């Protein structure tokens, strides 16, 4: 069983990833994910960190984290997500392997962005 320090460390990794994305510092952001990470969202799937960050560069998302939940290798965030001047509420489930994000699943209503 993981210690509280390991759980807190996993949450810190995810929050550091979010901070780097908010700052559009994708070179730093890549240090927090595995090269073969998977992404599954309401508008599709991506395989690999390169494909994921290619999308992040284009969308220029900004996250305002509302709540963080961490349990072993899983971290869940509730957040307000802003893109193109519109803000929606969403949820993301990050799974970490070896201290880096290996998968990400997100849920939100995409209609305001369409």
Secondary structure as the mmCIF struct_conf table of DSSP 4:
data_model
#
loop_
_struct_conf.conf_type_id
_struct_conf.id
_struct_conf.beg_label_comp_id
_struct_conf.beg_label_asym_id
_struct_conf.beg_label_seq_id
_struct_conf.end_label_comp_id
_struct_conf.end_label_asym_id
_struct_conf.end_label_seq_id
HELX_RH_AL_P HELX_RH_AL_P1 UNK A 4 UNK A 22
TURN_TY1_P TURN_TY1_P1 UNK A 23 UNK A 24
HELX_RH_AL_P HELX_RH_AL_P2 UNK A 26 UNK A 29
HELX_RH_3T_P HELX_RH_3T_P1 UNK A 30 UNK A 32
STRN STRN1 UNK A 33 UNK A 41
TURN_TY1_P TURN_TY1_P2 UNK A 42 UNK A 43
STRN STRN2 UNK A 44 UNK A 47
BEND BEND1 UNK A 48 UNK A 48
HELX_RH_AL_P HELX_RH_AL_P3 UNK A 49 UNK A 59
STRN STRN3 UNK A 62 UNK A 71
TURN_TY1_P TURN_TY1_P3 UNK A 72 UNK A 73
STRN STRN4 UNK A 74 UNK A 83
TURN_TY1_P TURN_TY1_P4 UNK A 84 UNK A 85
STRN STRN5 UNK A 86 UNK A 97
TURN_TY1_P TURN_TY1_P5 UNK A 98 UNK A 99
STRN STRN6 UNK A 100 UNK A 108
HELX_RH_3T_P HELX_RH_3T_P2 UNK A 110 UNK A 113
#
